[in-house]
């Protein structure tokens, strides 16, 4: 039985790497309900925040993206709601 949801964690301050995209495409072969956690959003300069998240969203397509920062407690409640 496939997992109900899969969480892929990426470094949002770097953006999607080739390895991130390869992993996403591999996961898509087996699972449709993928949540992409864009970690380390606290490291993105405020002026670039929306632009960086938009670029990530364009590359991940239909999958849900959750901006996240453990340091600044961003996205923790939303992520818990999605995985529990």
Secondary structure, DSSP 8 states (H G I E B T S, - for coil): ---S-EEEEEETTT---HHHHHHHHHHHTT-S-EEEEEE-GGGS-GGGHHHHHHHHHHHHTTSEEEE-BTTTTBSHHHHHHHH-
